[in-house]
Structure formats: C-alpha cells, structure tokens
Amino acid sequence: MHARNAWFHPRGGLSRNGWESVVDATLDGWAHTGLRVADLGDGRPRGLPAAEAERIVVPLSGGCEIAWTTTDGSGVVELEGRASVFDGPTDVIYLPIGTTATIAGSGRVAVAEAPATTRHPLRVIGRDEVPVELRGAGRSSRQVHNFGTPGALDASKLIVCEVITPAENWSSYPAHKHDEHVAGHESRLEEIYYFETATARGLGAPAEADPFGMFATYSSPAGEIDTTAIVRTGDVALVPYGYHGPAAAAPGYDLYYLNVMAGPDAEREWRISDDPAHGWVRSSWEAQTLDPRLPYTASQEGR
C-alpha cells in the first residue's frame, strides 16, 4: 500500500540523467504513461532514444529544435513555442514509435510518452491547429488545449491535453475517475499531472510572491489513494486510479497543468465517471456564464 501523498512528487524529486523529471515504468505501480521535463537553458541538448513508445514534445516556455530519425528518414523541426504556458496553445510534434530525437533550445520543454506497438505518422501540429475548448462556467471555467486527444491526433495509446485555470477557479471538477473498463461509459487510464503556476494576469505582485494551487485525489473501488497537495511549477502528481480533483487556482495565482493519459484498453478513449456525490454540479453551469477572463491568448498583456 502506498503512503499518503506517495503519488505526489515536488519539482526535482524525479530528476534523472539531465531531466528535471522523469516518469516511466521504473516507478513502482506505473505502467502506461511517461513524462520528461527539462529546462534547456543550460545549453545541453536532451536525447530521446528509439523505443517502443510514442511521444509528443510540448514547449512549455520558449521554442526548441527537434532533430529526428525514423525508419522512413530524418529531419529537423523548429517549434516556435510560446512565452509561457499561460500564453495560449503552442505548436507540438508527435513522434511515432521507434523515433530517435534530440531536443535543443533555451526554454522549458515537456515530453509526453506512452508505450505502444502500432506506428502512426510523425506529425507537427501548429498553434493555430490546436482545438481550444472553454469548459465549464462561473468559477469552474477553464481553458483546454486538445492537441493530443483522439479527435485531434491519430495515435495508438497516448492522450494529451493541457488546462489553464484562472485565479480562484476550480478545474478537474467535479472529481471523477477512469479506472474501470465499462464499454461506452468509462475507460482505464493512468494520468499524469504536471503543474505550473504564475501571478494572475493583470496583477502586480511583490518579489516574494509564491504562486501556488491545490490538487487532490481520493480512493475508489480500484484502489486506495490520498493526495492533498499544494502545487507549484515543476511539481508532478500521478493518478494510477481513484477519483481526482479538484485542481484549484488560489486567489492571485493562475494554474496550469499538462495531462498525459494512456491505459490498457484496446480503445483510445477518455471516458469518465463523476463521483456520484458531486456530479450534479455540472448541471448548475447551465445557469452561469463563462469566466470573461477566458480565453487566455498570446496577444493579451499585463501578466
């Protein structure tokens, strides 16, 4: 049995081989998803060896260059990236299984991974191609970038998106789970949350400001889990099973997270079951309007 908060890892707690964080199957109880995060500001390229895994390279801040080689050839792709994760969607690249790649640049980058056996074409998704979803309403309003979801990307197992939650709002709510295969209703998916935080748009903050949010998980019939964590930039939460949410943005601070999901089911689907005690909250959004601060785009000023 894992101890309380055993599935939560503060920034640097998963560092390995020049990566700030590495999540893979070497972690006890983990099998279907992976994540690598690096700050390229040290000038050292990061290598991705060929593996039976599909990947998506996501610039977090700044851009990067990806030199790739597959059985079909090789090439170099420049990803323009963005100033920060709070400046709207970024361009990304999907790397099929068996791809060797080197990432170079000066910003921060994340690599989402999932073991797979079926090869799909390499693809670059431009910023303007990323489906932007404004989800929820009122204090449950959030912005979702669906560049790696089934409707946007042809992949084998990997499901990836990112979420921006403005200050004082809740996301990943109502708490929900996806740890049981119920055809047409729920799928089995491991999930990784990688977090970043920043002073909310339009607010001036003193030098000692410490942006943070909060995140929680709790048990379901599939297993015992109990995460209650203050989250900051670089922190990682793992959800092997159980109900998860909310992810709450504290007053004065915006919250971002990158979600990486994959699982053992044959179908690549994101199907969830709300906690029966809280699912009713969704119907209350019908009488509320979307938070007028959304959408967050690169053209906005005043962070």
C-alpha positions as a Python dict, from the first residue, in 0.01 Angstrom:
ca = {
    (1, 'M'): (0, 0, 0),
    (2, 'H'): (131, 345, -88),
    (3, 'A'): (154, 607, 186),
    (4, 'R'): (-44, 928, 173),
    (5, 'N'): (88, 1165, -96),
    (6, 'A'): (318, 888, -226),
    (7, 'W'): (190, 969, -575),
    (8, 'F'): (292, 1337, -549),
    (9, 'H'): (645, 1448, -644),
    (10, 'P'): (776, 1803, -583),
    (11, 'R'): (990, 1964, -851),
    (12, 'G'): (1319, 1781, -890),
    (13, 'G'): (1202, 1477, -696),
    (14, 'L'): (1203, 1265, -1012),
    (15, 'S'): (1523, 1404, -1169),
    (16, 'R'): (1735, 1165, -1374),
    (17, 'N'): (2003, 1183, -1644),
    (18, 'G'): (1979, 1557, -1702),
    (19, 'W'): (1598, 1568, -1694),
    (20, 'E'): (1424, 1765, -1419),
    (21, 'S'): (1152, 1499, -1401),
    (22, 'V'): (1120, 1150, -1548),
    (23, 'V'): (808, 937, -1507),
    (24, 'D'): (822, 588, -1657),
    (25, 'A'): (762, 221, -1581),
    (26, 'T'): (1058, 208, -1341),
    (27, 'L'): (831, 371, -1082),
    (28, 'D'): (652, 124, -861),
    (29, 'G'): (294, 70, -976),
    (30, 'W'): (333, 264, -1302),
    (31, 'A'): (300, 112, -1649),
    (32, 'H'): (117, 301, -1926),
    (33, 'T'): (235, 664, -1940),
    (34, 'G'): (555, 863, -1922),
    (35, 'L'): (677, 1219, -1889),
    (36, 'R'): (1007, 1401, -1922),
    (37, 'V'): (1059, 1766, -1832),
    (38, 'A'): (1376, 1969, -1888),
    (39, 'D'): (1500, 2325, -1870),
    (40, 'L'): (1713, 2366, -2181),
    (41, 'G'): (1866, 2688, -2052),
    (42, 'D'): (2184, 2504, -1956),
    (43, 'G'): (2264, 2470, -2327),
    (44, 'R'): (2268, 2088, -2323),
    (45, 'P'): (2053, 1906, -2579),
    (46, 'R'): (1835, 1625, -2446),
    (47, 'G'): (1821, 1296, -2629),
    (48, 'L'): (1524, 1064, -2680),
    (49, 'P'): (1637, 712, -2770),
    (50, 'A'): (1438, 493, -3004),
    (51, 'A'): (1181, 297, -2807),
    (52, 'E'): (850, 116, -2835),
    (53, 'A'): (680, 436, -2726),
    (54, 'E'): (501, 723, -2897),
    (55, 'R'): (579, 1077, -2781),
    (56, 'I'): (459, 1436, -2803),
    (57, 'V'): (711, 1717, -2750),
    (58, 'V'): (545, 2019, -2586),
    (59, 'P'): (731, 2351, -2549),
    (60, 'L'): (639, 2500, -2211),
    (61, 'S'): (829, 2829, -2245),
    (62, 'G'): (1040, 2933, -2539),
    (63, 'G'): (1087, 2729, -2852),
    (64, 'C'): (1304, 2431, -2941),
    (65, 'E'): (1455, 2239, -3230),
    (66, 'I'): (1390, 1868, -3272),
    (67, 'A'): (1621, 1661, -3489),
    (68, 'W'): (1451, 1327, -3552),
    (69, 'T'): (1527, 997, -3723),
    (70, 'T'): (1282, 718, -3804),
    (71, 'T'): (1295, 410, -4027),
    (72, 'D'): (1147, 631, -4300),
    (73, 'G'): (1405, 908, -4287),
    (74, 'S'): (1515, 1204, -4080),
    (75, 'G'): (1454, 1575, -4043),
    (76, 'V'): (1469, 1883, -3824),
    (77, 'V'): (1164, 2068, -3693),
    (78, 'E'): (1163, 2410, -3532),
    (79, 'L'): (886, 2459, -3276),
    (80, 'E'): (821, 2828, -3216),
    (81, 'G'): (676, 2763, -2871),
    (82, 'R'): (539, 3045, -2655),
    (83, 'A'): (644, 3287, -2385),
    (84, 'S'): (481, 3078, -2111),
    (85, 'V'): (216, 2811, -2064),
    (86, 'F'): (-35, 3090, -1988),
    (87, 'D'): (2, 3244, -2335),
    (88, 'G'): (-233, 3018, -2526),
    (89, 'P'): (-155, 2698, -2718),
    (90, 'T'): (181, 2604, -2863),
    (91, 'D'): (290, 2408, -3168),
    (92, 'V'): (388, 2047, -3085),
    (93, 'I'): (533, 1744, -3259),
    (94, 'Y'): (412, 1383, -3240),
    (95, 'L'): (693, 1127, -3270),
    (96, 'P'): (594, 769, -3362),
    (97, 'I'): (738, 455, -3204),
    (98, 'G'): (1097, 382, -3296),
    (99, 'T'): (1192, 750, -3336),
    (100, 'T'): (1527, 881, -3218),
    (101, 'A'): (1530, 1254, -3143),
    (102, 'T'): (1742, 1532, -2997),
    (103, 'I'): (1585, 1843, -2842),
    (104, 'A'): (1781, 2168, -2825),
    (105, 'G'): (1684, 2522, -2728),
    (106, 'S'): (1682, 2763, -2436),
    (107, 'G'): (1338, 2726, -2278),
    (108, 'R'): (1147, 2458, -2089),
    (109, 'V'): (1008, 2151, -2261),
    (110, 'A'): (793, 1851, -2172),
    (111, 'V'): (780, 1515, -2349),
    (112, 'A'): (466, 1305, -2303),
    (113, 'E'): (509, 932, -2366),
    (114, 'A'): (315, 607, -2382),
    (115, 'P'): (431, 254, -2463),
    (116, 'A'): (276, 144, -2794),
    (117, 'T'): (310, -116, -3066),
    (118, 'T'): (126, 45, -3359),
    (119, 'R'): (310, 306, -3561),
    (120, 'H'): (135, 627, -3666),
    (121, 'P'): (278, 904, -3887),
    (122, 'L'): (502, 1174, -3746),
    (123, 'R'): (305, 1498, -3730),
    (124, 'V'): (366, 1862, -3645),
    (125, 'I'): (57, 2039, -3509),
    (126, 'G'): (71, 2416, -3548),
    (127, 'R'): (-54, 2653, -3281),
    (128, 'D'): (-348, 2755, -3499),
    (129, 'E'): (-450, 2389, -3546),
    (130, 'V'): (-486, 2318, -3173),
    (131, 'P'): (-852, 2281, -3070),
    (132, 'V'): (-916, 2524, -2782),
    (133, 'E'): (-1207, 2428, -2557),
    (134, 'L'): (-1359, 2662, -2299),
    (135, 'R'): (-1504, 2421, -2046),
    (136, 'G'): (-1739, 2473, -1750),
    (137, 'A'): (-1881, 2806, -1633),
    (138, 'G'): (-1853, 3054, -1348),
    (139, 'R'): (-1581, 2956, -1102),
    (140, 'S'): (-1549, 2624, -1281),
    (141, 'S'): (-1439, 2790, -1608),
    (142, 'R'): (-1114, 2668, -1760),
    (143, 'Q'): (-937, 2654, -2095),
    (144, 'V'): (-831, 2323, -2251),
    (145, 'H'): (-583, 2274, -2537),
    (146, 'N'): (-670, 1941, -2702),
    (147, 'F'): (-369, 1888, -2929),
    (148, 'G'): (-320, 1524, -2829),
    (149, 'T'): (-675, 1398, -2782),
    (150, 'P'): (-847, 1137, -3004),
    (151, 'G'): (-1036, 1399, -3204),
    (152, 'A'): (-721, 1595, -3290),
    (153, 'L'): (-439, 1342, -3322),
    (154, 'D'): (-405, 999, -3478),
    (155, 'A'): (-215, 793, -3217),
    (156, 'S'): (-212, 447, -3066),
    (157, 'K'): (-242, 497, -2689),
    (158, 'L'): (-137, 850, -2596),
    (159, 'I'): (-396, 1111, -2490),
    (160, 'V'): (-254, 1454, -2402),
    (161, 'C'): (-402, 1796, -2330),
    (162, 'E'): (-325, 2100, -2118),
    (163, 'V'): (-551, 2310, -1897),
    (164, 'I'): (-535, 2673, -1784),
    (165, 'T'): (-735, 2759, -1472),
    (166, 'P'): (-761, 3133, -1391),
    (167, 'A'): (-707, 3252, -1033),
    (168, 'E'): (-985, 3147, -789),
    (169, 'N'): (-1132, 2892, -1031),
    (170, 'W'): (-1158, 2515, -996),
    (171, 'S'): (-1087, 2259, -1267),
    (172, 'S'): (-1065, 1880, -1284),
    (173, 'Y'): (-1403, 1909, -1114),
    (174, 'P'): (-1641, 1751, -1032),
    (175, 'A'): (-1398, 1485, -908),
    (176, 'H'): (-1404, 1191, -1145),
    (177, 'K'): (-1231, 863, -1220),
    (178, 'H'): (-1128, 649, -1516),
    (179, 'D'): (-1001, 328, -1361),
    (180, 'E'): (-1261, 72, -1470),
    (181, 'H'): (-1347, -54, -1817),
    (182, 'V'): (-1719, -10, -1876),
    (183, 'A'): (-1781, -13, -2251),
    (184, 'G'): (-1923, 318, -2367),
    (185, 'H'): (-1910, 471, -2019),
    (186, 'E'): (-1565, 456, -1858),
    (187, 'S'): (-1211, 374, -1972),
    (188, 'R'): (-900, 268, -1782),
    (189, 'L'): (-635, 538, -1799),
    (190, 'E'): (-331, 625, -1591),
    (191, 'E'): (-290, 1002, -1568),
    (192, 'I'): (-1, 1239, -1506),
    (193, 'Y'): (-48, 1599, -1394),
    (194, 'Y'): (247, 1833, -1450),
    (195, 'F'): (184, 2175, -1291),
    (196, 'E'): (294, 2536, -1342),
    (197, 'T'): (178, 2845, -1153),
    (198, 'A'): (211, 3221, -1206),
    (199, 'T'): (80, 3552, -1080),
    (200, 'A'): (-265, 3609, -1231),
    (201, 'R'): (-294, 3825, -1541),
    (202, 'G'): (-320, 4195, -1472),
    (203, 'L'): (-196, 4176, -1114),
    (204, 'G'): (123, 4327, -982),
    (205, 'A'): (293, 4108, -724),
    (206, 'P'): (586, 4167, -489),
    (207, 'A'): (913, 3983, -540),
    (208, 'E'): (836, 3745, -255),
    (209, 'A'): (508, 3625, -414),
    (210, 'D'): (487, 3244, -422),
    (211, 'P'): (234, 3126, -683),
    (212, 'F'): (56, 2804, -591),
    (213, 'G'): (-255, 2593, -641),
    (214, 'M'): (-400, 2283, -480),
    (215, 'F'): (-474, 1932, -603),
    (216, 'A'): (-647, 1628, -453),
    (217, 'T'): (-716, 1261, -519),
    (218, 'Y'): (-907, 1003, -317),
    (219, 'S'): (-987, 634, -326),
    (220, 'S'): (-1226, 442, -549),
    (221, 'P'): (-1305, 67, -555),
    (222, 'A'): (-1000, 28, -784),
    (223, 'G'): (-753, 128, -513),
    (224, 'E'): (-659, 345, -218),
    (225, 'I'): (-507, 684, -291),
    (226, 'D'): (-493, 1008, -92),
    (227, 'T'): (-320, 1313, -233),
    (228, 'T'): (-376, 1653, -78),
    (229, 'A'): (-106, 1881, -210),
    (230, 'I'): (-6, 2243, -257),
    (231, 'V'): (132, 2253, -613),
    (232, 'R'): (385, 2484, -777),
    (233, 'T'): (577, 2500, -1104),
    (234, 'G'): (751, 2171, -1178),
    (235, 'D'): (551, 1952, -941),
    (236, 'V'): (409, 1621, -1068),
    (237, 'A'): (107, 1425, -944),
    (238, 'L'): (39, 1069, -1057),
    (239, 'V'): (-309, 918, -1070),
    (240, 'P'): (-295, 539, -1119),
    (241, 'Y'): (-661, 503, -1010),
    (242, 'G'): (-915, 675, -790),
    (243, 'Y'): (-1116, 994, -801),
    (244, 'H'): (-915, 1306, -879),
    (245, 'G'): (-999, 1672, -842),
    (246, 'P'): (-1033, 1949, -780),
    (247, 'A'): (-731, 2133, -911),
    (248, 'A'): (-784, 2475, -755),
    (249, 'A'): (-613, 2801, -850),
    (250, 'A'): (-552, 3016, -543),
    (251, 'P'): (-661, 3382, -540),
    (252, 'G'): (-394, 3590, -712),
    (253, 'Y'): (-241, 3297, -899),
    (254, 'D'): (-318, 3116, -1225),
    (255, 'L'): (-277, 2738, -1251),
    (256, 'Y'): (-167, 2526, -1548),
    (257, 'Y'): (-135, 2154, -1586),
    (258, 'L'): (-32, 1916, -1862),
    (259, 'N'): (-229, 1590, -1861),
    (260, 'V'): (-78, 1269, -2001),
    (261, 'M'): (-307, 966, -2020),
    (262, 'A'): (-293, 611, -2156),
    (263, 'G'): (-412, 270, -2045),
    (264, 'P'): (-454, -98, -2123),
    (265, 'D'): (-789, -82, -2304),
    (266, 'A'): (-798, -155, -2676),
    (267, 'E'): (-991, 166, -2742),
    (268, 'R'): (-815, 502, -2717),
    (269, 'E'): (-1093, 686, -2534),
    (270, 'W'): (-1130, 934, -2248),
    (271, 'R'): (-1444, 826, -2069),
    (272, 'I'): (-1502, 921, -1707),
    (273, 'S'): (-1737, 861, -1416),
    (274, 'D'): (-1809, 1152, -1183),
    (275, 'D'): (-1816, 1098, -809),
    (276, 'P'): (-2193, 1043, -757),
    (277, 'A'): (-2185, 1287, -466),
    (278, 'H'): (-2067, 1574, -685),
    (279, 'G'): (-2164, 1506, -1047),
    (280, 'W'): (-2481, 1711, -1011),
    (281, 'V'): (-2269, 2026, -1006),
    (282, 'R'): (-2230, 2010, -1384),
    (283, 'S'): (-2598, 2092, -1432),
    (284, 'S'): (-2555, 2413, -1230),
    (285, 'W'): (-2326, 2551, -1502),
    (286, 'E'): (-2625, 2593, -1733),
    (287, 'A'): (-2736, 2898, -1533),
    (288, 'Q'): (-2387, 3053, -1526),
    (289, 'T'): (-2174, 3233, -1783),
    (290, 'L'): (-1817, 3160, -1883),
    (291, 'D'): (-1545, 3346, -1692),
    (292, 'P'): (-1485, 3660, -1904),
    (293, 'R'): (-1108, 3633, -1847),
    (294, 'L'): (-1102, 3344, -2091),
    (295, 'P'): (-966, 3268, -2341),
    (296, 'Y'): (-602, 3324, -2249),
    (297, 'T'): (-408, 3403, -2565),
    (298, 'A'): (-61, 3522, -2653),
    (299, 'S'): (-194, 3866, -2753),
    (300, 'Q'): (-306, 3953, -2401),
    (301, 'E'): (-88, 4182, -2194),
    (302, 'G'): (-44, 4255, -1829),
    (303, 'R'): (93, 3945, -1661),
}
